[in-house]
Structure formats: C-alpha cells, structure tokens
Amino acid sequence: MADQAPAPGSYDAHVRSNPEGLALVDDEYRLTWDDWEDHACRLGTFLRDRFGLQEGDRVAWMLYNRAEFYILSYALQKIGCMGVPVGYRLTGPEAAYIADNSDAKAFICQDVFAERLAGSLAEMPRMSEDRFVVVGNDVEWRGHLPKPLSFQEALDQGSGERFLSLGSATGGSIIYTSGTTGRPKGAFRDPGDASMRAEITKLMIGIVGAFGYSPPDRHMLTCPLYHSAPPVFGLIAHLLGGTVIIQRRFDPEETLRRIQDEQITSAFVVPTMLNRLCALPDEVVARYDLSSMQRLIVGAAPFPDSLKRKTVELFPNPCVYEFYGATETGINTIIGPDDILRKPGSCGTVAAGNELRIVDDEGKQVPTGEIGTLYVKSPVLISGYYKNKQATDECIEDGFFSVGDMARLDDEGFLYIVDRKKDMIISGGVNIYPAEIEVELRTHPSVYDCAVIGVPNDDWGEEVKAIVHLKEGAPADTDAIQEYLAERLADYKLPRSIDFVEELPYNPSGKVLKKDLRQRYWEGAGRSI
C-alpha cells in the first residue's frame, strides 16, 4: 500500500489497523480485511488494465448475495469507478436498458444470468462479450461466442499491487428504480462531489448514533444487494471496522441459526421476512439463542402494528428499529425500541441532517396532524435522475424531494405514512410500478384497456392485480395473458391475478380512477397501503 496515510475510518484504514480482523463471511469465503484488500486490488487492477476503466466510469453487475459483490464494490472504490446494480429478476432487455442508460463499460454477472444477458448484447452497444466477467465457471456464452472470463481468472490476472482508494465508500451511485413512464430511472449521486461526501459522512455518524451502534458490529445481510438499503447497513458495519455475514437466500430457521452461531448484532429486514420468522413454531424459535441481536432494523415496506408486537416478543432484547426512506432520499426518519409500540403506525422522528415538509396541493405547509404530500431535504438526496431532467424536475421543489408519499406529523414530531399519491406497489419490500405493466398489457391483442393496482396480501403486504377490459368478443383467458406478460416482464412484476370487467371507471379527462378500484379490494384490510 502507498506510504500516504489512509483516511480515518476508511476501509484502507481498517486494513492497516486490523488486517487479520474478519471482514466478510458467506458460504464460501471468510475474508480478513487483508484478504479483502488483496482481492479488491487484484480485481481493481484487472478492470483498470484490461478494460481501460478510468475514474468515474461505471460497471454494471447482476449477482446474488455473495462475497464477490463486496470484492467488486471495494475494487471499484479502489479505482474510483461506480457500480450499477441490476436486479437479478429482470429480463435480458430490462437489464440491457440499465447497462446502456448508465453508460456502463463492463458487466459482472452470475453464471446463471449469462445466457439471459448474452441474448441482449445488441441492446448494449458499449458492451461486447469480452467485457463480461462471470462469477462461476459452468456457463457457455451462447453457442457461437467464446466462454467469458471467470471472476477467479480476473483476480488471477490482476496485479498484487497495493494502493489507496481513489474513491470513497460513501461516494456516488446510480441505482435504478422502476419508472412510472415505463422505463427505469437512474437515481444518481455524483461521486465527484466532495462536499456531498463530507455531508454523507456526518449523516452516517448521526445514523450510527440513532440506531445505537457500538463497534465492532456483526451485521447479517439478508435482503438482495441490488436494492438500495441493504448495502447501506453493510457499509455502516464496515465503516465501524466490523464484519458482514452474507445470507445468500432468506430462510426463516436458517436466519435464527445464523444469529446464534455468528453472534449477529445487527440485521436489516423487510416485513415479509418478519412474517415468516414470527410464523415459526414456538418450539423451533426456542432452539436458538437470539440474545446477541442489538439492532433489528426494518424498512422498505409498511410494517403493520400487529407484526411489530410479534417481532418485539420474538427477541429477548429491545432491539427493533424502523426507518422511513427511499432510494432517492436516504434514511429520513427513525423509530427505536422505546417508541416502536408506543407510537402505533409511526415510522419515527426526523433523522439528523434531514428536514421534512408536508404540503397541500398548492404547496403550502399543512398544520400538524393534517395529511399532505411529504417532501424531504437531506445531504444524500440524489443529484437527479440520470439523463432524465424532466423526471428530476417533477420531484424537486426548493431543494426538497418527494417520492409521492402522503403523510402527517403528530404533535411530538412522529411521522405517519398514510397513503401513496403515486400508484407504486410495494410487494415484499420490492417497488413495482403499474405503468410498466400496463404498457405491456395494452399491447395484448385481446386487451382494450387495463389498470394495475396493489391489493392486500398477508405475507407480502401487497400483490399485483390487473383489471382488464377486453375487446369485444375476446376470450377472458388469464393464462394466455400471463404467458404473454412473462415474455416481456420480470416475474415479480407479473399480476398474481386478473379480473375482467365490462368497463373501467374514468374521470372526465379519461384517466382511470384507481382509487375507486383500490377501495373495493382494501375494504376491511384495516390499512390502505
């Protein structure tokens, strides 16, 4: 490593101060900080020298939860490049759009996804088959193309040169969120903005305090890494010099075993996971010692009060936290163990460094207790949607950003999310935008018009339902429509059910009244999101 001193609290600093400390654990790896440094430098030099990547360039990746993500992440930090996560449930064309729109110059993917991506190479003009690195060795890159380079071969071909990172662990990112206009939008944070990095560092210190962290942290990573929140909590553990233990696939009882055997002190989960944990028989839960858990952090979807009570009872320590935030705005409010049951329905008070504004349709701030559109101001607000000024301008008002949630504040400053102004569906913590599905559904030869909404699901929170007005004489063939959509959309976007109607409700301007449609399915659910 170069002679100059690394930044305090950086990954480079932990490598120097605690080289033999455990940094990463998954099913195949137990990497010390020094091991991680070695792997990251080797991969970073390979990407730099083989692909000619320069500071500020982007690398797309499509991986399951595994240590290779963290090796790649640190490697990109080393050479000052930015990773672009691609959801592994996306189709080839959907993934290709993200890679192309983000200007990615290389792609790291799991072997099981290689064939899917190879079929969409033509839609990634900056990419070619020799700019892919595949995690795993058992894949042929279609019949007529050469076998791609493996991740291990990339490590072997990188130099052993040690060097300080050009980028920061709290640097820039482009994370794609599904778009209401039918195309994903790249939530972009500028990696070159030094003032933002300083503000992010201050914000992280505040978040660490609000969640009651005390190093060293042992963090269990359970949610898919291509979402925005899971890497944040892994990042906190690493900035504190701790260890990230990766669970490749969520399994309720295996989660309890990991907490016990690895002495887990923190984890980020979504309510769907907690539903499954709390559904385990008492005799199964009793087999495991969960007393190490200090911070069970919940977010990404509505957290029903009944499930909160069950979760609090499941763990021996007062450890349940909830937060409100978004890919575009970061973590904005936090509620901890003292208030999690005292304030039913709330997702907490404003986190340090954030400002909240709740306004009416005219942009005027509403009084305490009244409902309005929530806007957030934060040091970690995105710079904008990448190459999409119109979408950016629609969401920002005087430096405040809104994702369209409707909310209220009580007289103690606790925030309550009461509805969504936009039509986004959150199913199992995954954001799904109906417009994407409706665009494809309307191309089906039998469909005259349609609407896609979220309806209650006890396990996932919501599930996707399509309501279809067929063309005259067209058959009501659910299977045929599902098969048609499956060729065009990722599986998690597919409607779980389809209702056929003679007519959809419209307002005078011809827009479908989704509120009226939703009301029929949400009556009696005790909630509206």
RODO-2510 file (C-alpha; in nm, 4 decimals, decimal comma):
residues 529
     n   res          X          Y          Z
     1     m     0,0000     0,0000     0,0000
     2     a     0,1216     0,3519    -0,0732
     3     d     0,3064     0,5401     0,2017
     4     q     0,0481     0,8161     0,2465
     5     a    -0,1916     0,7711     0,5364
     6     p    -0,5422     0,6425     0,4600
     7     a    -0,8454     0,8476     0,5620
     8     p    -0,9560     0,7740     0,9217
     9     g    -1,2440     0,5255     0,9354
    10     s    -1,1964     0,4232     0,5704
    11     y    -1,1662     0,0653     0,4539
    12     d    -0,7968     0,1331     0,3852
    13     a    -0,7515     0,2429     0,7468
    14     h    -0,9115    -0,0767     0,8805
    15     v    -0,6810    -0,2838     0,6596
    16     r    -0,3815    -0,1161     0,8249
    17     s    -0,5112    -0,1218     1,1800
    18     n    -0,6751    -0,4661     1,1837
    19     p    -0,5520    -0,6762     0,8882
    20     e    -0,6424    -1,0099     1,0493
    21     g    -0,9898    -0,8987     1,1596
    22     l    -1,2793    -1,0732     0,9876
    23     a    -1,4448    -0,8544     0,7240
    24     l    -1,6652    -1,0861     0,5129
    25     v    -1,8344    -1,4212     0,5605
    26     d    -2,0513    -1,6167     0,3201
    27     d    -2,0983    -1,9800     0,2216
    28     e    -1,7559    -1,9946     0,0519
    29     y    -1,5480    -1,7108     0,1964
    30     r    -1,4205    -1,5996     0,5346
    31     l    -1,2129    -1,2986     0,4348
    32     t    -0,9984    -1,0927     0,6681
    33     w    -0,9538    -0,7231     0,5986
    34     d    -0,6154    -0,8057     0,4451
    35     d    -0,7715    -1,0781     0,2261
    36     w    -1,0411    -0,8369     0,1129
    37     e    -0,7778    -0,5747     0,0340
    38     d    -0,5806    -0,8241    -0,1731
    39     h    -0,8838    -0,9407    -0,3710
    40     a    -1,0052    -0,5825    -0,4291
    41     c    -0,6668    -0,4603    -0,5526
    42     r    -0,6334    -0,7573    -0,7871
    43     l    -0,9798    -0,7099    -0,9348
    44     g    -0,9388    -0,3327    -0,9499
    45     t    -0,6119    -0,3510    -1,1402
    46     f    -0,7615    -0,6094    -1,3757
    47     l    -1,0612    -0,3847    -1,4552
    48     r    -0,8341    -0,0838    -1,4971
    49     d    -0,5750    -0,2554    -1,7162
    50     r    -0,7905    -0,4996    -1,9145
    51     f    -1,0918    -0,2771    -1,9825
    52     g    -0,9212     0,0615    -1,9600
    53     l    -1,1583     0,1834    -1,6890
    54     q    -1,0884     0,5314    -1,5609
    55     e    -1,2042     0,7244    -1,2585
    56     g    -1,5781     0,7941    -1,2863
    57     d    -1,6551     0,5023    -1,5214
    58     r    -1,9422     0,2614    -1,4457
    59     v    -1,9566    -0,1159    -1,4133
    60     a    -2,2919    -0,2947    -1,4180
    61     w    -2,3382    -0,6027    -1,2022
    62     m    -2,6052    -0,8713    -1,1649
    63     l    -2,5321    -1,1033    -0,8726
    64     y    -2,6957    -1,2984    -0,5971
    65     n    -2,5947    -1,2083    -0,2405
    66     r    -2,2345    -1,3230    -0,2156
    67     a    -1,8887    -1,2030    -0,1187
    68     e    -1,7989    -1,1257    -0,4818
    69     f    -2,0286    -0,8226    -0,4615
    70     y    -1,8181    -0,6782    -0,1807
    71     i    -1,4925    -0,7626    -0,3575
    72     l    -1,6237    -0,5804    -0,6653
    73     s    -1,7526    -0,2879    -0,4602
    74     y    -1,4172    -0,2345    -0,2894
    75     a    -1,2323    -0,2842    -0,6204
    76     l    -1,4395    -0,0086    -0,7820
    77     q    -1,3732     0,2150    -0,4824
    78     k    -1,0019     0,1475    -0,5320
    79     i    -1,0018     0,2697    -0,8925
    80     g    -1,2641     0,5423    -0,8434
    81     c    -1,5390     0,3771    -1,0500
    82     m    -1,9074     0,3321    -0,9780
    83     g    -2,1129     0,0135    -0,9618
    84     v    -2,4572    -0,0025    -1,1216
    85     p    -2,6766    -0,2733    -0,9628
    86     v    -2,9067    -0,4675    -1,1936
    87     g    -3,1849    -0,6699    -1,0330
    88     y    -3,1341    -1,0377    -1,0996
    89     r    -3,5036    -1,0911    -1,1633
    90     l    -3,5033    -0,8582    -1,4641
    91     t    -3,5287    -0,9865    -1,8176
    92     g    -3,2400    -0,9517    -2,0616
    93     p    -3,3846    -0,6415    -2,2337
    94     e    -3,4633    -0,4775    -1,8971
    95     a    -3,1067    -0,5389    -1,7761
    96     a    -2,9624    -0,4207    -2,1072
    97     y    -3,1508    -0,0911    -2,0820
    98     i    -2,9969    -0,0195    -1,7399
    99     a    -2,6452    -0,1109    -1,8541
   100     d    -2,6759     0,1075    -2,1638
   101     n    -2,8525     0,4015    -1,9993
   102     s    -2,5919     0,4162    -1,7206
   103     d    -2,3041     0,4140    -1,9750
   104     a    -2,1553     0,1013    -1,8151
   105     k    -1,8305    -0,0159    -1,9756
   106     a    -1,8138    -0,3628    -1,8178
   107     f    -2,0564    -0,6149    -1,6698
   108     i    -2,0033    -0,8567    -1,3800
   109     c    -2,2726    -1,1254    -1,3644
   110     q    -2,3628    -1,4541    -1,2033
   111     d    -2,3125    -1,7542    -1,4308
   112     v    -2,6840    -1,8398    -1,4269
   113     f    -2,7647    -1,4979    -1,5765
   114     a    -2,5039    -1,5037    -1,8542
   115     e    -2,7267    -1,6647    -2,1163
   116     r    -3,0044    -1,4167    -2,0431
   117     l    -2,7705    -1,1208    -2,0881
   118     a    -2,5960    -1,2661    -2,3938
   119     g    -2,9264    -1,2593    -2,5780
   120     s    -2,9434    -0,8816    -2,5291
   121     l    -2,5869    -0,7851    -2,6269
   122     a    -2,7175    -0,5928    -2,9278
   123     e    -2,9013    -0,3601    -2,6900
   124     m    -2,5764    -0,2770    -2,5047
   125     p    -2,3665    -0,1038    -2,7744
   126     r    -2,0875    -0,0114    -2,5280
   127     m    -2,0601    -0,3754    -2,4287
   128     s    -1,9227    -0,6822    -2,6025
   129     e    -1,8802    -1,0415    -2,4917
   130     d    -1,5196    -0,9742    -2,3889
   131     r    -1,6304    -0,7062    -2,1404
   132     f    -1,8185    -0,9536    -1,9222
   133     v    -1,6803    -1,1266    -1,6133
   134     v    -1,8824    -1,4217    -1,4842
   135     v    -1,8992    -1,5440    -1,1256
   136     g    -1,8874    -1,9221    -1,1729
   137     n    -1,7295    -2,1420    -1,4368
   138     d    -2,0092    -2,3584    -1,5746
   139     v    -2,1507    -2,1381    -1,8458
   140     e    -2,1220    -2,1213    -2,2222
   141     w    -2,1682    -1,7728    -2,3660
   142     r    -2,4233    -1,8901    -2,6221
   143     g    -2,3144    -2,1455    -2,8791
   144     h    -2,1254    -1,9183    -3,1184
   145     l    -1,9448    -1,6909    -2,8716
   146     p    -1,6350    -1,7671    -2,6631
   147     k    -1,6669    -1,8631    -2,2995
   148     p    -1,6494    -1,5470    -2,0866
   149     l    -1,3748    -1,4753    -1,8380
   150     s    -1,4472    -1,6005    -1,4867
   151     f    -1,4255    -1,3909    -1,1729
   152     q    -1,1414    -1,6079    -1,0444
   153     e    -0,9497    -1,5615    -1,3709
   154     a    -0,9944    -1,1846    -1,3356
   155     l    -0,8480    -1,1998    -0,9821
   156     d    -0,5582    -1,4127    -1,1042
   157     q    -0,4788    -1,1715    -1,3865
   158     g    -0,4817    -0,8617    -1,1638
   159     s    -0,1557    -0,7433    -1,0141
   160     g    -0,0761    -0,7744    -0,6446
   161     e    -0,0088    -0,4000    -0,6246
   162     r    -0,1494    -0,2412    -0,3076
   163     f    -0,2756     0,1154    -0,3339
   164     l    -0,5083     0,3555    -0,1547
   165     s    -0,8612     0,4041    -0,2846
   166     l    -0,9307     0,6812    -0,5338
   167     g    -1,2995     0,6775    -0,4368
   168     s    -1,4884     0,6746    -0,1105
   169     a    -1,7131     0,4100     0,0423
   170     t    -1,9745     0,6871     0,0746
   171     g    -1,9224     0,8087    -0,2815
   172     g    -2,1534     0,8159    -0,5828
   173     s    -2,4043     0,5655    -0,7140
   174     i    -2,6662     0,5048    -0,9813
   175     i    -2,9491     0,2858    -0,8565
   176     y    -3,2351     0,2271    -1,0969
   177     t    -3,5906     0,2497    -0,9729
   178     s    -3,8833     0,1394    -1,1875
   179     g    -4,0301     0,4298    -1,3764
   180     t    -4,3906     0,5460    -1,3870
   181     t    -4,3430     0,6164    -1,7587
   182     g    -4,2486     0,2591    -1,8349
   183     r    -3,8674     0,2962    -1,8168
   184     p    -3,6493     0,2646    -1,5054
   185     k    -3,4936     0,5853    -1,3744
   186     g    -3,1342     0,6029    -1,2560
   187     a    -3,1179     0,7708    -0,9131
   188     f    -2,7791     0,9407    -0,9484
   189     r    -2,5466     1,0649    -0,6745
   190     d    -2,2406     1,2442    -0,8081
   191     p    -1,9228     1,0633    -0,6948
   192     g    -1,7085     1,3697    -0,7572
   193     d    -1,8951     1,5975    -0,5178
   194     a    -1,6504     1,6324    -0,2261
   195     s    -1,8917     1,8435    -0,0202
   196     m    -2,1576     1,5752    -0,0553
   197     r    -1,9135     1,3096     0,0646
   198     a    -1,8364     1,5183     0,3722
   199     e    -2,2061     1,5690     0,4410
   200     i    -2,2728     1,1977     0,3924
   201     t    -2,0015     1,1175     0,6459
   202     k    -2,1651     1,3489     0,9020
   203     l    -2,5040     1,1985     0,8266
   204     m    -2,3680     0,8453     0,8713
   205     i    -2,2336     0,9428     1,2139
   206     g    -2,5818     1,0627     1,3105
   207     i    -2,7431     0,7427     1,1818
   208     v    -2,4917     0,5302     1,3714
   209     g    -2,5931     0,7102     1,6906
   210     a    -2,9671     0,6901     1,6221
   211     f    -2,9504     0,3135     1,5715
   212     g    -2,7360     0,2695     1,8805
   213     y    -2,4366     0,1155     1,7063
   214     s    -2,1299     0,0251     1,9083
   215     p    -1,8319    -0,1253     1,7246
   216     p    -1,7438    -0,3858     1,6342
   217     d    -2,0702    -0,4695     1,4582
   218     r    -2,1531    -0,8143     1,3194
   219     h    -2,4125    -0,7492     1,0516
   220     m    -2,6195    -1,0182     0,8827
   221     l    -2,7109    -0,9285     0,5269
   222     t    -3,0329    -1,0971     0,4181
   223     c    -3,2036    -0,8746     0,1585
   224     p    -3,0997    -0,8586    -0,2088
   225     l    -2,7970    -0,6344    -0,2559
   226     y    -2,9324    -0,4705    -0,5701
   227     h    -3,1818    -0,2790    -0,3540
   228     s    -3,0610     0,0485    -0,2065
   229     a    -3,0971    -0,0167     0,1682
   230     p    -2,9115    -0,3480     0,2281
   231     p    -2,5689    -0,2191     0,1172
   232     v    -2,6111     0,0882     0,3401
   233     f    -2,6270    -0,1193     0,6583
   234     g    -2,3408    -0,3401     0,5418
   235     l    -2,1465    -0,0195     0,4776
   236     i    -2,2097     0,1012     0,8331
   237     a    -2,0741    -0,2255     0,9735
   238     h    -1,7608    -0,1974     0,7621
   239     l    -1,7047     0,1708     0,8379
   240     l    -1,7085     0,0663     1,2045
   241     g    -1,4477    -0,2000     1,1278
   242     g    -1,6980    -0,4834     1,1750
   243     t    -1,7973    -0,7958     0,9869
   244     v    -2,0696    -0,8598     0,7278
   245     i    -2,2152    -1,2107     0,7276
   246     i    -2,3966    -1,2780     0,3999
   247     q    -2,7068    -1,4932     0,3798
   248     r    -2,7399    -1,5900     0,0147
   249     r    -3,1079    -1,6733     0,0354
   250     f    -3,3508    -1,5947     0,3147
   251     d    -3,4695    -1,8934     0,5145
   252     p    -3,6504    -1,8304     0,8459
   253     e    -3,4946    -2,1009     1,0615
   254     e    -3,1529    -2,0601     0,8982
   255     t    -3,1737    -1,6910     0,9893
   256     l    -3,2193    -1,7788     1,3571
   257     r    -2,9306    -2,0264     1,3396
   258     r    -2,7044    -1,7616     1,1847
   259     i    -2,7940    -1,5099     1,4531
   260     q    -2,6941    -1,7613     1,7194
   261     d    -2,3849    -1,9162     1,5577
   262     e    -2,2356    -1,5948     1,4184
   263     q    -2,3367    -1,3821     1,7201
   264     i    -2,5136    -1,1343     1,4928
   265     t    -2,5602    -0,7883     1,6431
   266     s    -2,7497    -0,6180     1,3582
   267     a    -2,9625    -0,7033     1,0565
   268     f    -3,1803    -0,5186     0,8083
   269     v    -3,5026    -0,6998     0,7139
   270     v    -3,8312    -0,6276     0,5391
   271     p    -4,1699    -0,7046     0,6980
   272     t    -4,2279    -1,0066     0,4735
   273     m    -3,9256    -1,1750     0,6315
   274     l    -4,0534    -1,0966     0,9797
   275     n    -4,3888    -1,2501     0,8908
   276     r    -4,2095    -1,5747     0,8199
   277     l    -3,9896    -1,5574     1,1270
   278     c    -4,2878    -1,4938     1,3517
   279     a    -4,4787    -1,7811     1,1901
   280     l    -4,2183    -2,0343     1,3058
   281     p    -4,3472    -2,2700     1,5774
   282     d    -4,2508    -2,1730     1,9315
   283     e    -4,0504    -2,4933     1,9720
   284     v    -3,8367    -2,4022     1,6690
   285     v    -3,7657    -2,0499     1,7969
   286     a    -3,6792    -2,1909     2,1400
   287     r    -3,3869    -2,3857     1,9910
   288     y    -3,1898    -2,0679     1,9235
   289     d    -3,0235    -1,8053     2,1402
   290     l    -3,1075    -1,4656     1,9898
   291     s    -2,9631    -1,2560     2,2715
   292     s    -2,6767    -1,1165     2,0604
   293     m    -2,9170    -0,9106     1,8462
   294     q    -2,8988    -0,5399     1,9303
   295     r    -3,0423    -0,3769     1,6159
   296     l    -3,3103    -0,5438     1,4054
   297     i    -3,3769    -0,2708     1,1507
   298     v    -3,6996    -0,2799     0,9482
   299     g    -3,7887    -0,0808     0,6390
   300     a    -3,8770    -0,0760     0,2678
   301     a    -4,2479    -0,1584     0,3179
   302     p    -4,5356    -0,0897     0,5597
   303     f    -4,4712    -0,2550     0,8985
   304     p    -4,8138    -0,3457     1,0485
   305     d    -4,8506    -0,2881     1,4226
   306     s    -4,9598    -0,6468     1,4845
   307     l    -4,6366    -0,7690     1,3263
   308     k    -4,4358    -0,5172     1,5302
   309     r    -4,5732    -0,6640     1,8510
   310     k    -4,4906    -1,0197     1,7420
   311     t    -4,1386    -0,9155     1,6403
   312     v    -4,0726    -0,7394     1,9707
   313     e    -4,1841    -1,0549     2,1537
   314     l    -3,9618    -1,2754     1,9374
   315     f    -3,6326    -1,1207     2,0535
   316     p    -3,5147    -1,1114     2,4156
   317     n    -3,3546    -0,7662     2,3851
   318     p    -3,5342    -0,4396     2,2969
   319     c    -3,3787    -0,4261     1,9503
   320     v    -3,6490    -0,3420     1,6936
   321     y    -3,5992    -0,0240     1,4890
   322     e    -3,7893     0,1058     1,1893
   323     f    -3,6997     0,3760     0,9402
   324     y    -3,8600     0,5652     0,6549
   325     g    -3,6604     0,6487     0,3461
   326     a    -3,6234     0,5982    -0,0258
   327     t    -3,3542     0,5264    -0,2821
   328     e    -3,3667     0,8935    -0,3787
   329     t    -3,3620     1,0410    -0,0260
   330     g    -3,1728     0,8005     0,2015
   331     i    -3,2821     0,7366     0,5605
   332     n    -3,5132     1,0173     0,6720
   333     t    -3,6851     0,9109     0,9970
   334     i    -3,6041     0,6520     1,2621
   335     i    -3,8063     0,4991     1,5451
   336     g    -3,6420     0,2875     1,8140
   337     p    -3,7335     0,0308     2,0780
   338     d    -3,8647     0,2885     2,3253
   339     d    -4,1321     0,4113     2,0837
   340     i    -4,1917     0,1246     1,8404
   341     l    -4,5048     0,0104     2,0277
   342     r    -4,5845     0,3416     2,1986
   343     k    -4,6453     0,5091     1,8619
   344     p    -4,8571     0,2673     1,6550
   345     g    -4,8306     0,3300     1,2822
   346     s    -4,5400     0,5716     1,3053
   347     c    -4,2049     0,5333     1,1306
   348     g    -4,0264     0,7723     1,3623
   349     t    -3,8893     1,1220     1,4039
   350     v    -3,6655     1,3065     1,1639
   351     a    -3,3106     1,1720     1,1406
   352     a    -3,0151     1,4050     1,1948
   353     g    -2,9341     1,6121     0,8873
   354     n    -3,2839     1,5753     0,7356
   355     e    -3,5702     1,8200     0,7012
   356     l    -3,9317     1,7237     0,6368
   357     r    -4,2013     1,9301     0,4744
   358     i    -4,5653     1,8201     0,4347
   359     v    -4,7611     2,0328     0,1889
   360     d    -5,1058     2,0587     0,0335
   361     d    -5,1806     2,0602    -0,3398
   362     e    -5,0915     2,4302    -0,3548
   363     g    -4,7504     2,3737    -0,1993
   364     k    -4,8392     2,5244     0,1388
   365     q    -4,7234     2,3521     0,4562
   366     v    -5,0131     2,1804     0,6341
   367     p    -5,0731     2,2108     1,0099
   368     t    -4,9624     1,9361     1,2494
   369     g    -5,1896     1,6348     1,2228
   370     e    -5,3116     1,7096     0,8705
   371     i    -5,2251     1,4964     0,5691
   372     g    -5,0238     1,6232     0,2751
   373     t    -4,7508     1,5265     0,0316
   374     l    -4,4196     1,4536     0,2049
   375     y    -4,1036     1,6284     0,0838
   376     v    -3,7570     1,5587     0,2228
   377     k    -3,4335     1,7567     0,2247
   378     s    -3,1164     1,5642     0,3027
   379     p    -2,7421     1,5764     0,2333
   380     v    -2,7796     1,2461     0,0488
   381     l    -3,0571     1,3484    -0,1908
   382     i    -2,9803     1,2261    -0,5384
   383     s    -2,8307     1,4766    -0,7813
   384     g    -3,1186     1,3797    -1,0093
   385     y    -3,2380     1,1011    -1,2343
   386     y    -2,9561     1,0192    -1,4743
   387     k    -3,0177     1,1699    -1,8190
   388     n    -3,3791     1,2445    -1,7227
   389     k    -3,4203     1,6110    -1,6316
   390     q    -3,7983     1,6042    -1,6696
   391     a    -3,8405     1,3309    -1,4080
   392     t    -3,5975     1,5132    -1,1788
   393     d    -3,7819     1,8446    -1,2056
   394     e    -4,1156     1,6780    -1,1308
   395     c    -3,9911     1,5576    -0,7900
   396     i    -3,7870     1,8515    -0,6570
   397     e    -3,9287     2,1685    -0,5017
   398     d    -3,6935     2,4267    -0,3441
   399     g    -3,4315     2,1611    -0,2764
   400     f    -3,6863     1,9212    -0,1241
   401     f    -3,7593     1,5863    -0,2898
   402     s    -4,0828     1,3846    -0,2922
   403     v    -4,1433     1,0263    -0,3959
   404     g    -4,5167     1,0928    -0,3707
   405     d    -4,5958     0,9598    -0,0242
   406     m    -4,8824     1,1126     0,1722
   407     a    -4,8046     1,1671     0,5402
   408     r    -4,8788     1,3541     0,8611
   409     l    -4,6827     1,4560     1,1703
   410     d    -4,8177     1,4336     1,5240
   411     d    -4,7528     1,6873     1,7991
   412     e    -4,4394     1,5002     1,9115
   413     g    -4,2891     1,5124     1,5630
   414     f    -4,3526     1,1467     1,4752
   415     l    -4,4158     1,0764     1,1072
   416     y    -4,7011     0,8584     0,9777
   417     i    -4,7172     0,7456     0,6137
   418     v    -5,0884     0,7189     0,5366
   419     d    -5,1061     0,6593     0,1623
   420     r    -4,9172     0,6933    -0,1643
   421     k    -5,0002     0,9713    -0,4016
   422     k    -4,8403     0,7775    -0,6815
   423     d    -4,9511     0,4306    -0,7792
   424     m    -4,6402     0,2399    -0,6721
   425     i    -4,6970    -0,1089    -0,5308
   426     i    -4,4642    -0,2410    -0,2593
   427     s    -4,4665    -0,6196    -0,2521
   428     g    -4,2280    -0,7890    -0,0108
   429     g    -4,0207    -0,4705     0,0059
   430     v    -3,9858    -0,4528    -0,3743
   431     n    -4,1108    -0,1434    -0,5567
   432     i    -4,3341    -0,2209    -0,8557
   433     y    -4,4697     0,0488    -1,0853
   434     p    -4,8014    -0,0321    -1,2552
   435     a    -4,7227     0,1835    -1,5593
   436     e    -4,4553    -0,0617    -1,6711
   437     i    -4,7028    -0,3495    -1,6582
   438     e    -4,9853    -0,1516    -1,8176
   439     v    -4,7650    -0,0550    -2,1142
   440     e    -4,7103    -0,4226    -2,1964
   441     l    -5,0637    -0,5334    -2,1086
   442     r    -5,2172    -0,2860    -2,3524
   443     t    -5,0193    -0,4418    -2,6375
   444     h    -5,2001    -0,7764    -2,5921
   445     p    -5,4367    -0,8256    -2,8857
   446     s    -5,7337    -0,9030    -2,6571
   447     v    -5,6960    -0,6021    -2,4234
   448     y    -5,8995    -0,2867    -2,4831
   449     d    -5,7851    -0,1090    -2,1633
   450     c    -5,6491    -0,2032    -1,8241
   451     a    -5,5400    -0,0850    -1,4813
   452     v    -5,2854    -0,2413    -1,2479
   453     i    -5,3156    -0,1913    -0,8714
   454     g    -5,1839    -0,3365    -0,5476
   455     v    -5,4218    -0,5441    -0,3370
   456     p    -5,3727    -0,6812     0,0164
   457     n    -5,1537    -0,9848     0,0731
   458     d    -5,0928    -1,1050     0,4293
   459     d    -4,7402    -1,2268     0,3540
   460     w    -4,6099    -0,9735     0,1006
   461     g    -4,8062    -0,6659     0,2120
   462     e    -4,9410    -0,6172    -0,1398
   463     e    -4,9639    -0,8194    -0,4559
   464     v    -5,0107    -0,7105    -0,8162
   465     k    -5,3602    -0,7340    -0,9665
   466     a    -5,4567    -0,6463    -1,3221
   467     i    -5,8088    -0,5302    -1,4021
   468     v    -5,8781    -0,5758    -1,7717
   469     h    -6,1449    -0,4512    -2,0096
   470     l    -6,1345    -0,6889    -2,3054
   471     k    -6,2038    -0,6070    -2,6677
   472     e    -6,5453    -0,7169    -2,7863
   473     g    -6,5558    -1,0910    -2,8424
   474     a    -6,2096    -1,1543    -2,6917
   475     p    -6,1822    -1,4528    -2,4548
   476     a    -6,1161    -1,3999    -2,0828
   477     d    -5,8046    -1,6168    -2,0909
   478     t    -5,5966    -1,5432    -1,7797
   479     d    -5,3275    -1,7996    -1,8628
   480     a    -5,2717    -1,6606    -2,2113
   481     i    -5,2320    -1,3062    -2,0815
   482     q    -4,9965    -1,4212    -1,8037
   483     e    -4,7814    -1,6113    -2,0545
   484     y    -4,7739    -1,3067    -2,2821
   485     l    -4,6549    -1,0808    -1,9991
   486     a    -4,3998    -1,3368    -1,8753
   487     e    -4,2106    -1,2960    -2,2033
   488     r    -4,1867    -0,9207    -2,1512
   489     l    -4,1572    -0,8539    -1,7771
   490     a    -3,9584    -0,9752    -1,4771
   491     d    -4,1512    -1,2349    -1,2765
   492     y    -4,2036    -1,0116    -0,9725
   493     k    -4,3915    -0,7605    -1,1898
   494     l    -4,6415    -1,0170    -1,3191
   495     p    -5,0007    -0,9840    -1,1959
   496     r    -5,0839    -1,2563    -0,9464
   497     s    -5,4463    -1,2342    -1,0530
   498     i    -5,6515    -1,0785    -1,3308
   499     d    -6,0085    -0,9569    -1,3005
   500     f    -6,2115    -0,8927    -1,6159
   501     v    -6,4611    -0,6069    -1,6161
   502     e    -6,7094    -0,4693    -1,8681
   503     e    -6,5893    -0,1148    -1,8083
   504     l    -6,3253     0,0687    -1,6085
   505     p    -6,4099     0,3835    -1,4066
   506     y    -6,2769     0,7041    -1,5639
   507     n    -6,2645     1,0692    -1,4612
   508     p    -6,3770     1,3446    -1,7037
   509     s    -6,0279     1,3663    -1,8547
   510     g    -6,0258     0,9951    -1,9320
   511     k    -5,7902     0,8785    -1,6586
   512     v    -5,8722     0,5519    -1,4834
   513     l    -5,9889     0,6138    -1,1254
   514     k    -5,7545     0,3741    -0,9493
   515     k    -5,8642     0,4999    -0,6098
   516     d    -6,2123     0,3652    -0,6810
   517     l    -6,0699     0,0336    -0,7963
   518     r    -5,8456     0,0010    -0,4918
   519     q    -6,1248     0,0774    -0,2461
   520     r    -6,3121    -0,2392    -0,3397
   521     y    -6,0154    -0,4614    -0,2543
   522     w    -5,8878    -0,2755     0,0523
   523     e    -6,2180    -0,2508     0,2414
   524     g    -6,1794    -0,4404     0,5656
   525     a    -5,7990    -0,4635     0,5396
   526     g    -5,7530    -0,2086     0,8198
   527     r    -5,4972    -0,0202     0,6101
   528     s    -5,4700     0,1481     0,2720
   529     i    -5,1075     0,0604     0,1852
***
